């Protein structure tokens, strides 16, 4: 996928991101070994939200549904 998309970064999230200290170093070595020179700038990053991303997404969807049911006039956007 790196050859096709040439991403600036690959972000690892979810539960596996909690174990990043065990595999990030070896994954970076493999990427640098196997990927051609132009794509070697690709970074391997740990997602900031880690395993909490799903919970934040679910909360956002729930809030969006709740706000849709409340008339716009009821919100105080000042």
Secondary structure, DSSP 4 states (H G I P E B T S, - for coil): -HHHH--SEEEE-SGGGGGHHHHHHHHHHHHHHHS-GGGTT-EEEE-SSGGGHHHHHHHHHHHHHHHHHS-GGGS---
